[in-house]
């Protein structure tokens, strides 16, 4: 966003709501200043630089959030951290799937619930690309549930002779499946291009209690970890890593959510190592479909538009 764009947006906001409009514009100006420090921050560590057979990504998962529940899951007993290459999903994708790692990518199966894959990847880039968000989206929940991703990841593990498997869940990214905090998205709202008012935005404006948000965030993590447990019992992989593409800020430095700024709560992500053995006790229900969803609607539902 240029200064001219910011000025035009500011004028419109103030006309509609002088008090809140001014606050929103000052916040955007502040974020713009923080973004200028990106060049001074570590570029992060590339996941392909570490050893793993399967990489399970929990979208927007903070290190301390996963630490809170780690003792509830036997597979979260070998903790670590990684400095992510990106502060958002699109940055992570753009900086992970690059020409430098073309050989590794051709041996990678990528099963994803994150709609940004469309902007970065094509079928030719990877051994297999399964964009589950295209056909597994839950309009009522305003996100993609964990189970379609789990089903397709299990199928990928059984159907493809891959060198590496990446499984990208949408949770614990809001909206929370067990505790949404909002009414979620509907077709009319998405069609108008209004996007989504994230709970992080509502927390910043003082419209949402922090404890309520954190509880919802944590329950969404537990929700997806139940599916991670199912995946680990139906996948063969000696070296499995449970990590995240990025984290979230919860008020640190006056920032909320995960704008493209180089703050530690966003860039520092979990890195838990474990293994997986396919017991073949579960038969996936979700099959891949060729129907194409509307990308902009999906990105709007996640609050990116």
TIVO-408379 format. One record per residue (C-alpha): residue number from 1; x, y, z. Coordinates in Angstrom, 1 decimal, decimal comma, m for minus. Each point is the difference from the previous one (the first is absolute). Layout:
resi/c1/c2/c3
NUM/X/Y/Z
...
This chain:
resi/c1/c2/c3
1/0,0/0,0/0,0
2/1,4/3,4/m1,0
3/m0,4/3,2/2,0
4/m2,6/1,2/m2,5
5/m2,0/m3,2/0,5
6/0,2/0,4/3,7
7/m1,1/3,6/m0,2
8/m2,9/m0,9/m2,2
9/m1,1/m2,8/2,4
10/0,4/2,3/3,0
11/m2,2/2,6/m1,5
12/m2,7/m2,6/m0,7
13/0,2/m1,5/3,5
14/m0,2/3,4/1,7
15/m3,0/1,0/m2,0
16/m1,8/m3,2/1,0
17/1,2/m0,1/3,6
18/2,3/2,8/1,2
19/1,1/m1,6/3,3
20/0,4/m3,6/m1,1
21/1,2/1,0/m3,5
22/2,8/2,1/1,4
23/1,0/m2,9/2,3
24/0,0/m2,5/m2,9
25/2,1/2,2/m2,2
26/2,6/0,7/2,8
27/0,3/m3,7/0,5
28/0,6/m0,6/m3,7
29/2,6/2,8/0,0
30/1,7/m1,7/2,9
31/0,0/m3,4/m1,7
32/1,4/1,7/m3,1
33/3,0/1,2/2,1
34/0,5/m3,5/1,5
35/0,0/m1,6/m3,5
36/3,0/2,2/m0,9
37/2,0/m1,9/2,5
38/m0,5/m3,3/m1,8
39/3,3/0,5/m1,8
40/1,8/0,1/3,3
41/m1,5/m3,2/1,3
42/1,3/m3,6/m0,4
43/m1,2/m1,6/m3,2
44/m0,9/m3,0/2,1
45/1,0/m3,7/m0,4
46/m1,3/m1,9/m3,0
47/m1,9/m3,2/0,8
48/1,7/m1,8/m2,8
49/3,3/0,6/1,9
50/m1,1/m2,4/2,8
51/m0,6/m3,7/m0,1
52/m3,6/m1,2/m0,1
53/m2,2/m2,4/m2,0
54/m3,3/1,6/0,9
55/m0,6/3,6/1,0
56/m3,3/0,8/1,7
57/m0,8/3,7/0,0
58/m2,4/1,5/2,5
59/m1,0/3,3/m1,5
60/0,7/3,0/2,2
61/1,0/m2,0/3,0
62/2,0/1,8/2,7
63/2,8/m1,7/1,9
64/m1,5/0,7/3,4
65/m3,4/m1,2/m1,1
66/1,3/m3,4/m1,0
67/2,0/m0,2/3,2
68/m3,2/0,5/2,0
69/m1,5/m3,3/m1,3
70/3,1/m2,0/m0,8
71/m0,2/m2,2/3,0
72/m3,5/m1,2/m1,1
73/1,5/m1,7/m3,1
74/2,7/m2,7/0,0
75/1,3/1,1/m3,4
76/0,9/3,5/1,3
77/2,9/m1,2/2,3
78/3,0/1,3/m2,0
79/m0,4/3,8/m0,2
80/2,0/2,5/m2,0
81/m0,4/3,2/m2,0
82/0,7/1,4/m3,4
83/0,2/3,5/m1,4
84/m2,5/m0,1/m2,8
85/0,9/1,5/m3,4
86/m3,3/1,9/0,0
87/m2,4/2,1/2,1
88/m3,0/m1,2/m1,9
89/m1,1/m3,1/m2,0
90/0,6/1,7/m3,3
91/3,5/1,0/1,0
92/0,7/m3,5/1,3
93/m1,1/m1,6/m3,2
94/1,9/2,5/m2,2
95/3,2/m0,5/2,0
96/m0,3/m3,7/0,4
97/m0,9/m1,3/m3,4
98/2,7/1,7/m2,0
99/2,2/m0,9/m3,0
100/2,9/m0,6/2,4
101/m1,8/m3,0/1,4
102/m1,5/m1,3/m3,3
103/1,5/m3,4/0,4
104/m1,5/m0,4/3,5
105/m3,3/1,3/m1,2
106/m0,2/m2,7/m2,7
107/0,2/m2,6/2,7
108/m2,6/1,7/2,2
109/m3,7/m0,7/0,3
110/m1,9/3,1/1,4
111/m3,5/m0,4/1,5
112/m1,4/3,4/0,9
113/m3,0/1,7/1,5
114/1,5/3,4/m0,5
115/m1,3/1,9/m3,1
116/3,2/1,9/m0,6
117/1,4/m3,1/m1,7
118/m1,8/1,2/m3,2
119/2,1/3,2/m0,1
120/3,3/m1,8/0,2
121/m0,2/m3,6/m1,2
122/m1,1/m2,1/m3,0
123/m0,3/m3,7/m0,5
124/3,4/0,0/m1,8
125/1,9/1,4/2,9
126/m0,4/m3,0/2,3
127/m0,2/m3,8/m0,1
128/m3,7/0,5/1,1
129/m2,1/3,0/0,9
130/m3,3/m0,6/1,7
131/m1,8/3,3/0,6
132/m2,6/m1,3/2,4
133/m1,4/3,5/0,6
134/m1,4/m0,1/m3,5
135/m2,5/m2,7/0,8
136/0,0/m0,5/3,8
137/m1,0/3,5/1,0
138/m2,8/0,3/2,6
139/m2,0/3,1/m0,8
140/m1,8/0,0/3,3
141/3,2/m0,1/2,0
142/1,7/2,4/m2,3
143/3,1/m2,1/m0,2
144/1,2/m3,5/m0,9
145/m0,4/m2,6/2,7
146/2,9/m2,1/1,0
147/m1,4/m3,4/m1,1
148/0,0/0,5/m3,8
149/3,7/0,9/0,3
150/0,7/m3,0/2,2
151/m1,8/m2,3/m2,4
152/1,9/1,2/m3,0
153/3,3/0,0/1,8
154/m0,5/m3,7/0,9
155/m0,9/m0,7/m3,6
156/3,1/1,8/m1,2
157/2,1/m2,1/2,4
158/m1,5/m3,2/m1,3
159/m0,2/0,9/m3,7
160/3,2/1,9/m0,8
161/3,7/m1,1/0,2
162/1,1/3,4/1,3
163/3,3/1,2/1,5
164/m1,8/2,6/2,2
165/m3,6/0,7/0,9
166/m1,2/3,4/1,1
167/m3,5/0,1/1,7
168/m1,3/3,5/0,5
169/m3,0/0,3/2,4
170/m1,9/3,3/0,3
171/m0,3/m0,2/3,8
172/0,6/1,5/2,5
173/m0,4/3,0/m2,3
174/m3,3/1,7/0,7
175/m2,9/m0,5/m0,4
176/0,1/m2,6/2,7
177/m2,1/m3,1/m0,9
178/m1,1/m0,9/3,6
179/m0,4/3,6/1,2
180/m0,2/2,5/m3,0
181/m0,5/3,3/2,0
182/m1,7/1,4/m3,1
183/m2,9/m1,0/m2,2
184/2,5/m1,0/m2,7
185/m0,2/0,7/m3,7
186/m2,9/m0,2/m2,4
187/m0,2/0,1/m3,7
188/m1,6/3,5/m0,1
189/2,8/1,5/2,2
190/2,7/m1,6/m2,0
191/m1,6/1,0/m3,3
192/0,1/3,6/1,1
193/3,7/m0,3/0,6
194/m0,2/1,0/3,6
195/2,3/m2,7/1,2
196/0,0/m1,0/3,6
197/0,3/1,8/3,3
198/2,4/m2,2/1,8
199/m0,2/m0,5/3,8
200/3,5/1,5/0,1
201/m1,4/3,2/m1,5
202/m2,8/0,0/2,5
203/2,4/m0,6/2,9
204/2,1/3,0/m1,1
205/m3,1/2,2/m0,1
206/m1,0/m1,1/3,5
207/m3,1/m1,8/m1,2
208/1,1/m3,5/1,1
209/1,4/m1,2/3,3
210/3,6/m1,3/m0,3
211/m0,7/m3,1/2,2
212/m3,0/m0,9/m2,2
213/2,1/0,3/m3,1
214/2,9/m2,0/1,4
215/m2,4/m2,7/1,1
216/m1,5/m0,2/m3,4
217/3,4/m0,1/m1,6
218/1,1/m2,8/2,3
219/m3,1/m2,1/m0,6
220/0,5/0,4/m3,8
221/3,5/m1,4/0,5
222/m1,3/m2,9/2,0
223/m2,5/m0,6/m2,8
224/2,7/m0,3/m2,7
225/2,3/m2,0/2,2
226/m2,6/m2,7/0,3
227/0,3/m0,4/m3,7
228/3,8/0,1/0,1
229/m0,2/m2,9/2,4
230/m2,2/m1,9/m2,5
231/2,4/0,8/m2,8
232/3,0/m1,2/1,9
233/m1,7/m3,4/0,5
234/m0,7/m0,4/m3,7
235/3,2/1,2/m1,6
236/3,5/m1,6/m0,4
237/2,7/2,6/0,7
238/3,2/m0,4/2,1
239/0,5/3,8/0,4
240/m3,1/2,0/0,5
241/0,1/3,7/1,0
242/m3,0/2,0/1,4
243/0,6/3,7/m0,7
244/m1,7/3,1/m1,3
245/0,3/2,3/m3,0
246/m0,1/3,0/2,4
247/m1,4/1,0/3,4
248/m2,1/3,0/1,3
249/0,5/3,1/2,0
250/m2,3/0,5/3,0
251/0,8/3,6/0,7
252/3,7/m0,1/0,0
253/1,3/3,3/m1,3
254/m3,6/1,0/m0,3
255/m0,5/m2,4/m2,9
256/m2,7/m2,7/m0,3
257/m0,3/m3,0/m2,4
258/2,7/m0,5/m2,6
259/0,5/3,0/m2,3
260/3,2/m0,2/m2,0
261/2,3/1,3/2,8
262/3,1/m1,7/1,4
263/m1,0/m0,4/3,6
264/1,1/m3,1/2,0
265/m3,5/m1,3/0,9
266/m0,7/m0,2/m3,7
267/3,3/m1,2/m1,4
268/0,9/m2,4/2,8
269/m1,9/m3,2/m0,5
270/m0,2/m3,5/1,7
271/2,1/m2,9/m1,2
272/m0,9/m3,3/1,6
273/1,5/m3,2/m1,3
274/m1,7/m3,4/0,2
275/m0,8/m3,0/m2,3
276/m3,0/m1,7/m1,6
277/m1,0/m3,6/m0,6
278/m2,9/m0,9/m2,3
279/m2,3/m2,4/2,0
280/m2,4/m0,1/m3,0
281/m2,9/0,2/2,5
282/m1,5/3,1/m1,6
283/m1,4/0,3/m3,5
284/m0,2/3,5/m1,3
285/m3,4/1,2/m1,0
286/0,8/3,1/m2,0
287/0,9/m0,4/m3,6
288/1,6/2,6/m2,2
289/m2,4/1,9/m2,3
290/0,7/2,1/m3,1
291/m2,5/2,7/0,8
292/1,6/3,4/0,4
293/m1,0/2,4/2,7
294/0,3/3,8/m0,1
295/3,5/0,9/1,3
296/m0,9/3,6/1,0
297/m3,0/m1,2/2,1
298/2,2/m2,4/1,9
299/2,8/2,6/0,6
300/m2,7/2,4/1,1
301/m1,4/m2,5/2,5
302/3,5/m0,2/1,6
303/0,2/3,8/0,4
304/2,6/0,6/m2,7
305/m2,0/2,2/m2,3
